[in-house]
Amino acid sequence: MPPTSPRAQRTRGRIVDAALDLFERQGYDATTTTQVAAAAGVTQMTFFRHFPTKDAVVVSDPYDPLIADAVGAQPRDLPPFERVRRGMLAALGDVAPADDTTALRRVAVVAANPRLRAAVVLATATTERAIADRLVADGVPRLDATVAAAACLGACTAALLARTDARVPLAGTVARALEVLDA
């Protein structure tokens, strides 16, 4: 887990911004961690203190804990799918415009790189487990919790990777995916 002090958060943000700038300009595969660290004004050691791999810069999802907590905050009498759907909407509904832009830039880098798409699948499995665990803790059967989490996350991932309108914010894309799934 990366450091969470305000200073560490600023450093992490500089690394992400520098990495995304380089990935967009020269391509993900052509960019090294040395270049990212230099562009962010940090050492390679600092880069790796915040991100264990270059992939983690674009694949790690800062919204995972927020989503699991938001799912857990939904009324327990709702079906698991509806709790996950509402929880995801609640967690992503208050994303700041700057965070939204960064998230969408990450998605664009991932969408352009097949290997990163595979890494997203692995990262999404962690989010799925966190959501399912939260539902199971509330008494939802494991199968129901896992299917509800996987369905919602799968729809959102597919929608984000296939999005064509850059003007639509992250929350709007997620909301549309969950609408399609709910229909």
Buried (B, 14 or more C-beta within 10 A) or exposed (E): EBEEEEEBEEBBBBBBBBBBBBBBEEEBEEBEBEBBBBBBEBEEEBBBBBBEEBBBBBBBBEBBEBBBBBBBEBEEEEEBBBBBBBBBBBBBEEBEEEBBBBBBBBBBBBBBBEEBBEBBEEBBEEBBBBBBBBBBEBEBEEEBBBBBBBBBBBBBBEBBBEBEEEEBBBBBBBBBBBEEBEE
